């Protein structure tokens, strides 16, 4: 969401955040990583790389 908000603001728009597609649950800390944990890491790394790329290119 932060990446999208920044992109729209840079285009002169006034966006309203409406996040969807949540990837979390209220559960105890697992003793071993799960496939879901790896997917969440993939999503977080993807967003971080996109934010970095946008910053470097603009």
Secondary structure, DSSP 8 states (H G I E B T S, - for coil): -HHHHHHHHHTT------------------SS--HHHHHHHHHHHHHHHHHHHHHHH-
